[in-house]
């Protein structure tokens, strides 16, 4: 039986090793067990999009650049026609207000991106190969997708991937820590 590998992990490992940062240092910065970092890097576990974002920031990488490259190297080649319009759209994101019951800020930002390009949830779900019911829960902030699903959803909207993930980083950094 062949195990499915998540391309985020190996790319993250390359980035971490180029910066000469140990797994232990990453685990301390994230307050996450080293074994979990190893599983992610090995492609055995797909992190949620916000953990993936925190990991990228923990190795001092630029989030937008990292996720755009991840898309180009993994998702982009396989889904070029569906997910890669010739010109990506830049979006001006509005600040997120306090939302009760919000588990993930990814979804509300995704909803802004989708609405900015005039796309329906159905079209985005179909373009990303994602379940429509789950798209609804994600956009409400009730559910956080895995990093590769999140990347596919953003790409399906046609918005600038780099800009979206830079905005996600800025928004998450501005939130009060629990």
Secondary structure, DSSP 8 states (H G I E B T S, - for coil): ------HHHHHHHHHHHHTT--HHHHHHHHT--HHHHHHHHTTSS--BHHHHHHHHHHTT--HHHHHHHHIIIIIHHHSHHHH--SS-B----------TT---HHHHHHHHHHHHTT--HHHHHHHHT--HHHHHHHHTTS---BHHHHHHHHHHHTB-HHHHHHHHHHHHHHS---
